């Protein structure tokens, strides 16, 4: 299914994309399976391969501040 075929899917895609762009703008690194990724790549991956689930792994520094969000595929 293409994202633009279902208005509610498109809305969710845009919401996720905006969320990820906000994280990136605030200095958080984004990754998919440990590989640096853009908000656009992550949003597309989550929707184009929706039969797989994704878990967010929040990576913190020694002070407990989140520095990276790594998306991991759930098989």
N, C-alpha and C positions, 0 to 999 in steps of 0.2 A: 504494500500500500504506500502510495506517495503521501507525504505530509499534507499537501494542499488538497487532497481528496476529502478530507474530513476536517471541518472547521474547528471542532474541539481539539483534535490532535495538533492542528496548527497553533491554536492558542496555547496549549501546553508546551509546544516546542519553543515558541517565542518567550514564554515565561521562564523556562529553563535557560534559554540563551541569555536573557537579560540578567538572571541570577548569576550565571557564570561570568558574564562580562563585568558585573559589579565586583565579584571576588578578584578578578584579574586587575581591575582598576585600583583596587585597594592593596595590591602587592602580593596577593596569594599566588603561588604557583599551582598550575592545574596539570594533571597527568592522567593517562589511561594506561593501566597496567605498568606503571612506573615510567612511561614514556611521556615527556613533556608534550602537552596538547593545547590547542587553542579552544576558546569557548565554542566556536563554531564546530570544530571537529568533535568535541565531546557531546554537544547537543545532537548532532547528526547521528553519531554512534548510538546514543541512547534511544533514538526514535527509529532509526532504520533497522536496527537489530533488536527490536523490542521483545522478541521471544526469549532473549537472555536478560536476566536482571543485572543491575549494577549496584554495588555497595560502595558507599563513600568511606574512604579511610582518611581521617583527619590527622595529618602529620604535624606534631608540635615540636617546638624547640625546647631547650632545657628549662625555660621559664614557663612552659605550658601554653605558649602562644602559638596558635595555628599558623603554619607557614605554607602548607601545601594541602590540597585535596586530591587524593588519588582515587580514581574510579576503578574498581575491580569487577571483572565479569563474574557473575554467579552462574555456574553451569548446572 
